[in-house]
Amino acid sequence: MVQPQKPDRDTQEVIDALRRSVAISGLSQAAFARAVGTSAPRMSTYLRGATRPSAWFCARANRLAKALADADERRLMSAPETATDIRRALRAGERAWAWRMLLQGRDHLRLMLTDTAYADLDLTGSWEAVPGPTGDTGFDALLAALASHEFEEAGHLAPEWTQIEPLDEEWQPPHPFLSPERVVDRTPLWLRRLRIYVPERDLATA
């Protein structure tokens, strides 16, 4: 049986650095791979030394891992954490709680972008990290739309994962008070363009 070749010193340093990034991110290896924009199998080849990642990828992995760790230390929700919390709530049948987690994550992103207390920290990298699916295409789309809107309102380039196309089918969560027509009328234009219909007032606060 042929034994696998031991990585050279430089390759081993890259492997060790990526492993540290995965560890400090607080995510699983598969979730971290998604967060930085690659696949779990591809990440596995990097961590085995079978494939050499680019310098760009290594820098991105290190930066996003640090941002995720720093946000968690300050009890601020990241995009992956927000999506995970929404998914858990939906699986438990707690749609109202899923909505609360969505808006709380959005509020935390707003703080990262606008609060001077975080000006010296690159916490927004925790929202560049690509989240996993929530289990509901409507919530996935709304999470992306809200994140994109916050980045743009703060004068920042929105992450690629937030740049979505209009939904194939309109998404309008049931509203306890408003008719579907009134919901559409009270939805902000930037959401209507994506065929998502939620009254602006319902997005005001978590």
Secondary structure as UniProt FT lines:
FT   HELIX           9..25
FT   HELIX           29..36
FT   HELIX           40..48
FT   HELIX           55..73
FT   TURN            74..75
FT   HELIX           79..91
FT   TURN            92..93
FT   HELIX           95..114
FT   HELIX           116..118
FT   TURN            119..120
FT   TURN            123..124
FT   HELIX           125..128
FT   HELIX           137..153
FT   TURN            154..155
FT   HELIX           160..162
FT   HELIX           180..185
FT   HELIX           189..192
FT   TURN            193..195
FT   HELIX           200..203
//
